[in-house]
């Protein structure tokens, strides 16, 4: 399942967020829960919650349905520089 989720992230999600300088990576898939990390322009971006709910979550739920319970963003949005707004 991890490989399938990674494939969808790479083919369907990352091209969308790359246009804003961002990237999404799968951290883990445990008990039907998906853990992702945002980087680049997505880290610290004020629209990261919208990206998660309206983009990442929507696409993964369409692709995997009941194989996913929750999708968690484990990004530390408070650390590091904010490259999107530099």
N, C-alpha and C positions, 0 to 999 in steps of 0.2 A: 504494500500500500504506500509506503514511503516513496518508492520510486515513481509510482503513478502521480502522487501529489507533487513531487518535485518536477515532473514532466509538465504538468499543467501550469505550475508556477512559472517555469522557464518559457513555455510556449505562449501562454495566454495572459499572464499577469505582468511579468517583467518587461515585455515590450511596451505596455501601457505606462508603467511608472518610470521607465527609462527616459521617456520624453521630458520628464521633470527632474532628471538626474538621480532617480531613486532606484532601489533594488529591494526585492523581497527574497528571503531565504527561509527554507524549512529548517527549523531547529529540531523538532521532534514530532512524532505521532504516537500518542499513548492513550489507550482506552478510548479510541475514537475521538480524541481531542488533538487538534492541530496547534502547534506552537511555531509562530513565525517571528522573524526579526527583520526590521526595516533598516536600511542603511542609505548612505548618500543623501540625496535631497529629501528622502522620507523621514530620516531621523530628525526629530525635533520640529518637523513641519506641523503647522497648526491644522492642516487638512489630513493628518495621518489617520485620525479616527474615521473620517469619511472614506478614505481610501480602503481602510480595513473593512468597514461595514458594507459600503456600496460597490466595492471592487473585488477585493480578495475573497471576502465571505460569500458574496453572490456567485462568483465564478466557481469556487470550490464546492459550494452546495449544489449548484447545477450539475457539476461533474460527478459528485460522489454521493449526493443525497444522504441517506440514513447511515452511511459509513462515517459521518462526521457529526459529533455532538456540538462541540464548541471550538471556536478559533480564537486563540490567545496571542496577543502581541506582547512579546517579552522584551521588546526594545527598550533600552534605557534612553528615553527621549530627553532627559535632563543633562546627560553628559556629552562631552565632546563639543566640537564646533558645529555650527549649523550651516552646512555648505550651500543649502538652497537659497539662503538670504544673504550670503557674503557678497 
